């Protein structure tokens, strides 16, 4: 089973591979549905692809925007440049982009983006006939639907998201009509609830014509979160997905931290390989920021669960650093600080391919060798921790808060 990780920059790409990903997906801001928190350009893409290929890994480049006319000439030039970089596949959603790719680079492997909303076997068959070798399924398909797609179109590879943020809408399409009237906008039966009149009744949102159908609204100092979907988490259902015909598991989160990438990849790698390095997969996943977890639509539930009382769940752990080189003299570990670290802090090291271990900070040095009592993230600050064992590069540090 292939495990695919998000990569918003080179550090995340390298960390993902170190922690067990088989492939990553990434792309430059202009064409990859990640215009912010995305550090890739053609030069960095080349570096990432070279790093991956040296490690026997793969890189899938996203070109999955829905293009307007003004994009087409730029995309044509971009594909010509990508052809020279030799990524392992391109991820597309727009039929026009697909036509351009096939004209310029007819031999490249093509994956259909989840943005194309493939939810049935006829659609999968159609795209396969257009040259798509892999379908990244819409997040709304159920387990039984995946089984039928695989049965009807067995030659196409199936990939699905198993972890990460979910949109409150149906692949970008509204769920309110289904919620209020059981008439789905996604089946052409929208009752246009976006145009109804609403009012706030104490802690509830009420639509005038449906006074008994209330949506709970809870507010903190930042406001309300009624459209804030819980995060997808299918770590306990990977075997079912495999039996249904899925060959690739995908983690969402190109805009998230390097710690989120490494920790999440490690947990899913362990769940796939059954190595038992991680005692409780869900507990471990909750040590990264999350909105609470849901199985989404996998078992036929049309309404994604919402996290309405806050933007995120309370997380007891904070990412505080990453090992940037192997041990140096006297068991000093070189660490790039991401958040504050103090002498006396209880730290846990999250290691690639090994069990994590706890550690109390007893001694820290700055880059000049002077002892310090605290360090703070930002500006690439480097410190050295006195640790009694060697730690591999890319090891993550988290602090109990």
Secondary structure as UniProt FT lines:
FT   STRAND          2..6
FT   HELIX           10..18
FT   TURN            19..20
FT   STRAND          23..26
FT   HELIX           29..31
FT   HELIX           42..54
FT   TURN            55..56
FT   STRAND          58..63
FT   HELIX           69..85
FT   STRAND          89..92
FT   HELIX           95..104
FT   TURN            106..107
FT   STRAND          110..112
FT   HELIX           114..116
FT   HELIX           121..129
FT   TURN            130..131
FT   STRAND          134..136
FT   TURN            139..140
FT   HELIX           143..152
FT   TURN            154..155
FT   STRAND          157..164
FT   TURN            171..172
FT   HELIX           176..181
FT   HELIX           185..187
FT   HELIX           193..195
FT   STRAND          198..201
FT   TURN            202..203
FT   STRAND          204..207
FT   TURN            208..209
FT   STRAND          210..216
FT   STRAND          219..220
FT   TURN            221..222
FT   STRAND          223..224
FT   TURN            226..227
FT   STRAND          231..233
FT   HELIX           235..237
FT   HELIX           238..244
FT   STRAND          248..251
FT   TURN            254..255
FT   HELIX           258..273
FT   HELIX           281..285
FT   TURN            286..287
FT   STRAND          293..294
FT   TURN            296..299
FT   STRAND          317..323
FT   HELIX           329..331
FT   STRAND          332..337
FT   STRAND          341..342
FT   TURN            343..344
FT   STRAND          346..350
FT   TURN            352..353
FT   STRAND          357..360
FT   STRAND          364..366
FT   TURN            367..368
FT   STRAND          371..372
FT   STRAND          374..375
FT   TURN            379..380
FT   STRAND          382..386
FT   TURN            393..394
FT   STRAND          396..400
//
